[in-house]
Amino acid sequence: MGELSQLFNPATIALIGASETEGSLGASTLRNLLQSPNRKIFPVNPKRKTIFGVPCYSKIADVPERVDLAVIAIPAVMVPQLVEDCGKAGVRGVIILSAGFLETGVEGKELLAQIEASRKRYGMRILGPNCLGFIRPNAGLRASFLGSDPEPGKIAFITQSAAFGKTLLDWWIGAHIGFSIFVSLGAAMDVDFGDMIDYLGNDPHTRSIVIYMEDTLGDVKKFISAARGFARNKPIILLRPTQLVEDARIGCSHTSMLAGSDEAFDAVLKRVGVVRVKETQDLFNVASVLYSKYHPKGPNLAIISNAGGMGILAANRLIRSGGRLVRFSSETLNALDAVMPSHWQRGNPVDVYRDADVDRFIRAMQICMDDPETDGILVIYTPQAAARSGQLAEAILCLAGQAHKIIITAWLGGNEVRDGRDLLIKNNLPAYETAEDAVRTYVYMWNYERNLQLQYETPSELRLDEAPPKNHLKAIVRKICSEGGFILSEEDSRKFLKNYGIPTLNAFTAADADKAVAFANEIGYPVVLKIASPDIIFRPDVGGVVTGINSDEELRSEYDRLMNRLRQLSPKARVTGVTVQRMIEIIDYEIILGAKKDKDFGTVILFGMGGIGVQIFRDFAVGLPPLNQTLARRLMEETEVYRMLQGYRGKPPADLRQLEQILVSFSNLIVDFPEIEEMDINPIAISNGRACALDARIVLDRSCPVPTTPYPHLVITPYPTRFVMPWRMPDGTEVLLRPIRPEDEPLQHEMLTSLSEESLRARFFQTIKSISHEMHIRMCNIDYDREMAIVAELKAETGRKLIGMVRLIIEPDGKKGEYAVIVHDDYQGRGLVYKLMDLVIGIAQEKGLEEFYGYVHPGNKRMLKACAKLGMSSERTVDGLIRVRLNLR
C-alpha cells in the first residue's frame, strides 16, 4: 500500500491545469489545495508565471522537487501526453479530474488505452478519470474541486458516481456526519474499490466504510479479498441500485433464468461480510452503528413503546425486513404483569401506555432484556407528560452501560424530543427519528453479525484420496466439445450425479417403444416417460413427460402419443429416444439445485423450491462455491421452502443432513468442472424424508475453455488442502505444515506475543510493543490466490500451538513474490526455516512467479545461511538491509 500512501498522503502536489478563472476546475482545485497544511503546492500552466500569488511552472518537468501527486484538470485529449510526462518526471500518483473518456465512445477508450500504457510503463497509481478527487478532513487535505468541507470523523466514503456522490456528501455534511476520507473513483481505470478497502484497512482514522456503487466493482477477486480482511473487524456498508433486467432471462436452465447478476452480487457480499442496504437513508443509519460495542446475536427483537400504534408499525416493519418478534416466556410475562397496568396486552410489542413514567420504561426494559430469547431491545418514545425526553434518555444510557444486549431507540417528534435524542447520539447509543429506520437498522446489524460468521468458513479442496473419480467425466466433456456440442445427454448427466454421491433413480434411454417396454419391466411399474432431446430445455412445455404408466400396453400407447405431440409442437427438435424412469408415487416436497457462471462473479449455486412452478414461485437463494455443511445449511435457511422441509401439514420432515451433504457434493462437482456453464437438478424429490434427483441438465461453456489456473471459475478459492503435510524435525519432533486459516488468529497471537524482541526485529525490522487485532485479522484471513501463508503447527500438552510461519505476497503484476519467515525462539536452529522456505518456493513456482525475494537484517546470520543454502543471491540495499532473491525462470 506504499504507492497509495503517496497518492493519498503526498508531501508535494502539482496541479496541471491550474487557473485563476473563477468557477473553473483549475481555480477551484488550487484554492482547496492551497489550504492544505505542511504540503508544497506547485501550479502548472504554461501561460502563467504565478497563480494566486504562487509561482507557476510551464510543465511538470520544471517543478524543482519530486512530485508525489499530480492533479490533472485539463481537456481529455491532452491528458495522455501529460500522464506520460508525469511518469518521466517520477510522479508516483495521479488524479485525473477531467471527463471525456469512456462516456465518449471509441475515441475516449483510445485515450484511456494510452494513459494505461504510461501507467504500466512507470508504475504510477491513477485515480479517475472523470472523478471528484478526494478529501481527507483529518489531514486538512482537499485534492478536489468541490467546495464541500466535511467534518473529521471515522467513516470513509467511497463513491463511483460523481453526481450522486456529491449529493450524498452534501447531505451528510448538512447532517454533521464526519469522515476520515471522501474518495471519488470515477471511471476507476486503476484505483478501484478493492484498492481503497485494502488501503483503508491500515488507516487508524477509519472505523467503517460506506460505498456508493453504480455498476462494476473493478477487480472482483481483489475486492473480495480486501473486503473479507476489512469486514472481519470493521464494517463495510454498500448501496447499489438494483440492476434492471428483462423478466425472462435467456438461458438453457431454470438456474440461468432465475439467478441474475444482482443475485450473484448479493451472494458475494454476504460471503465477504459486506452489508448491502436498499435505501439512501440506510447508508448513514447503518454506518453510524455497525462499529458499536454490541451487535445482536440473533433476529429476535423486543419492542417497548408508549404509543401502541408505533409499536405495531415497528413490528410489521421488523417482520417484513426479515427479523422476528421475541416470544416472551411465561416468566417474562408474569414479571411484566407486576410492572404494567392490569389491562396491558401481554405480548410483544410491549405497550407501556402514554402514562408510563421513566421507571416503568426502565423496569420493562430490564425484564425484556432478561428473557433468554431476546437478542435486542427497541425503545420507541413519543413526547408525553409522564416521561420527559432527556430524563428517559439519561436512564436508558445508565442501563445500556450495564447491558449485555444491544439497545436501539426511536425518539419520535421534533423540538420536544431533541434533547433526549441528541444525548443518546452523543453517547453512541443508536437513536432514530422513526421506528421504521430503527427496525431496518437492527436487521442490518443482525445480518452483518450473521455474515461475519461466514468469514470463518473456508471449505477445503478435496484431497486426492477423497475426490470422486472424474477423469472419465472430463473425457466425456472433451468429446462433446470436440463434436461441437454443449448439452450433455440425460444419461451422461446422471453419471456426474452418481459419481459425486447425489442420489438418483435408475433410468434408461430407449430408442424405440420395444426397448422402452423392456426397460420398464426391468425397473418395475409404475414408470415415467421423458423425451430425450438436446434441443428441448423444459420438457413439460411440449408435453414431453408422462407419469403414472402401469403396464406394457399403456407404455406403448403413451410412447406413440408422446412422439406425435413432439412432432407437432417441436418438429425440428433432435430426438435420441425416451428416458424410462421408475416413478416415485408420493412426493412430499420438490426442490431445485443449480449452478451458472456469472460474467462478473464466476460460478454461483442456487437452491430453492423446485418442480414445474419454479419460475412462478421464485423462492430461491444464491450462494458461492465452495460450500461446506455450514454454508449449505445457511443457503437453505434463506428460502421459504426450508421451513416446509421441516415438516408441513402432516408431511414428514426432510432429512436436512442428507440435503446438506447433497449440496456439498454438488458444490464439489461444480468446483471440479469449470467447463460447466449451467446446470439444473430439478426436481430433487423428497419422499418420506429422503431426497432423490429425478432430472438433471448440464450445459457446457461453448468456448470450451482450457483452465490455466486450478479454479478459474471461482471468486473464492478453496482452502488449499494439497499444501497440508506432516514433517519431522531432525530430532524427531512431529510438525504439521499447512496453510493458515482465519480461525488461527488466537494461535498466531500466542506465538507472536511470546517471541523475543530480537526475533520480532528480525521479522518486522522494528520492535513491536503490541500486535493489534487488525494485524492478526489481515495476517490470518488471506486470499490464497494472491498470497500464501504456511504455518508450522505443533501438538502440545496444552493443545495446538504455532511455532513458525512463512508468508508469500505476490506483487500485482503476478511476476514477483516477497517472502517473510519467522520461527519461535524455542524452535530455531532445527531446520524449520529451511523447510518452510523450500515449501513456499515450490508454491511460488506453481503460481508461475519469475522471482522470489525477501529482505534480511544483516545480523540475522541463520537466515542468510539458509538463503545461501537455497541458492539465493544477495545484495545490500540503501537502507542497510540485505535483499535476497531467487530467479525462478
Protein Blocks (a to p, Z undefined) as FASTA:
>chain_A
ZZmmmmmmcfbdcdehiafbehiaklmmmmmmmmpghiacddddfkbfbeghiacdfbfk
lpmbdcfbdcddddfklmmmmmmmmmmnopabdcdfbghilmnojmlmmmmmmmmmmmmm
nopacedehiebjadfknopacbfbfbdcdddfbdcddfblklmmmmmmmmmmnopacfb
dcdekjolmbcfklmmmmmmmmmkbgbdcdddfkbgbjfklmmmmmmmmmmmpccddddd
dddddfbacdfbfklmmmcfklmmmmmmmmnopacdfbfklmmmmmmmmmpmbdcfbfbd
cdddfbfklmmmmmmmmmmnopacddddfklmmmmmmmmcfkbgoiadddebjklcfklm
mmmmmmmmmpmkbmbdcddddddfklcfklmmmmmmmmmmmpcbdcddddedjflmmmmm
mmmmmnopacdfbfklmmmmmmmmmmmmmmmmmmmmccddddfklpccfklmmmmmmmmm
mnopabdcfklmmmmmmmnopacddddddfbfklmmmmmmmnopadddddddfkbmblml
nopacehiabfklmmmmmmmmmmmmmmmmmmbccfbdcdddddfbdfbdcdddddddfkl
opadddddedjklmmnopacdddddddfklmmmmmmmpmklmmmnogehiacddfklmmm
mmmmmmmmmmmmmmbmbdcddddddeehiacdfbdcddddfklpacfbfblmbcbdcddf
klgccdddfkopacddddddfklmmmmmmmmmmpcfklmmmmnopacfbdcfklmmmmmm
ccfklgccdddddddfkbccdfbdcdddddfklpaccddddddfklgonlmmmmmmmmmm
mmmmmnopabdcddddfklmmlmmmmmmnopacdddfkopacddddfZZ
